Amino acid sequence: MKLTAHDRADLNDPAVEMWLPVASDVAVGVGQGDGNVSLHQIVDERPVRQLNTAIANQSGTIAAASAALVKSIANAR
């Protein structure tokens, strides 16, 4: 999911973010940043779940290694 203002779509723009859900509790963010890797442990998994659901709502196809996760995301649409 690309998060950006309407007129700023280039991933080279530091104001543009790209988030990729990896699992029900893991997301990877891609962007300019400072060039280093940042790890953020979360206690509340709801923001990643909300990201997964938002992406699913904009998608025609949903795939994952876990059938249960795909079902739960599809049912949340």
Buried (B, 14 or more C-beta within 10 A) or exposed (E): BEEBEEEEEEEEEEEBBEBEBEEBBEBEEEBEEEEEEEEEEEEEEEEBBEBBBBBBEEEEEBEBEEEEBBEBBEEEE
